[in-house]
Every structure is written in structure tokens, then in C-alpha cells.
Amino acid sequence: MGQGSGATAALARKGLLDRRKHTSNALIYLQQLPQYRGAALYCEQPAVTDGQLITASGTASFALVNASAATGR
């Protein structure tokens, strides 16, 4: 599953980023969500893959596509 920046907020609200490496537009963006507990796993990169989850910043659409293609998703 690949998710861009806006969708990372939805993943964070559901707790799906609490135990996986991930990225978004900025860490502070996710930290504004009371449900978010994954700051220790946040990576300052255009796209991050952790298992079957791929996250990307809003400006990293190309990186998200490349990460998806590299993992066969």
C-alpha cells in the first residue's frame, strides 16, 4: 500500500504509523494529531518503505511511484 502526504494523516489517526518507518510532508504535521505516536520512526526522506507500507511526502509523487515499482506493489 502506498500513501502520499495527505493520506499519512489518516494512517496516523488510525495508529498505523506508530510501529512502522514512515514519512510525510513534515514531522510537525503529524505531531499535531493527538493520536500520532510514531515520531521515533519518522524518516526525513521523500519516500519510505516499511514492509508493505510505502509513505511519501506530497512533493515526492515520483519517489512513491519508484518505491512501489521496486517492491512490486
C-alpha positions as CSV (number, residue, x, y, z in Angstrom):
1,M,0.0,0.0,0.0
2,G,1.4,3.4,-1.0
3,Q,0.3,6.6,0.7
4,G,1.2,10.2,0.0
5,S,1.2,13.0,2.5
6,G,-2.5,13.7,3.0
7,A,-3.2,10.0,3.5
8,T,-0.4,9.8,6.1
9,A,-2.6,11.8,8.4
10,A,-5.3,9.2,8.0
11,L,-2.9,6.4,8.7
12,A,-1.6,8.3,11.8
13,R,-5.1,8.8,13.1
14,K,-5.6,5.0,12.9
15,G,-2.3,4.3,14.7
16,L,-0.9,2.6,11.6
17,L,2.3,4.7,11.7
18,D,3.1,4.0,15.4
19,R,5.3,0.9,14.7
20,R,6.5,1.5,11.1
21,K,9.1,3.7,9.5
22,H,7.3,6.4,7.5
23,T,7.5,9.9,6.2
24,S,5.1,12.8,5.3
25,N,5.3,16.5,4.5
26,A,6.9,17.2,7.9
27,L,7.1,15.6,11.3
28,I,5.4,18.6,12.9
29,Y,2.4,18.0,10.5
30,L,1.8,14.5,12.1
31,Q,2.6,15.7,15.6
32,Q,-0.4,17.9,15.5
33,L,-2.6,14.8,15.5
34,P,-3.4,13.7,19.1
35,Q,-3.5,10.0,18.0
36,Y,0.0,10.1,16.5
37,R,2.7,8.1,18.4
38,G,5.2,7.3,15.7
39,A,7.6,10.3,15.9
40,A,10.6,8.0,16.7
41,L,10.1,6.2,13.4
42,Y,9.7,9.2,11.2
43,C,12.2,9.5,8.4
44,E,13.1,12.8,6.7
45,Q,13.1,11.3,3.2
46,P,10.9,11.7,0.1
47,A,9.6,8.2,0.3
48,V,9.9,5.4,2.9
49,T,9.1,1.7,2.6
50,D,8.4,-0.5,5.6
51,G,7.1,-3.9,4.7
52,Q,4.1,-3.4,2.5
53,L,3.6,0.2,3.5
54,I,5.1,3.0,1.4
55,T,4.7,6.6,2.5
56,A,5.8,9.7,0.7
57,S,5.7,13.5,1.1
58,G,3.3,15.5,-1.1
59,T,6.2,16.6,-3.3
60,A,7.5,13.1,-3.8
61,S,5.0,11.5,-6.2
62,F,7.8,10.3,-8.4
63,A,9.6,8.7,-5.4
64,L,6.4,7.0,-4.4
65,V,5.9,5.5,-7.8
66,N,9.5,4.3,-7.9
67,A,9.2,2.8,-4.4
68,S,6.0,1.0,-5.5
69,A,7.6,-0.3,-8.7
70,A,10.7,-1.5,-6.8
71,T,8.7,-3.6,-4.4
72,G,6.2,-4.9,-7.0
73,R,3.2,-3.1,-5.4
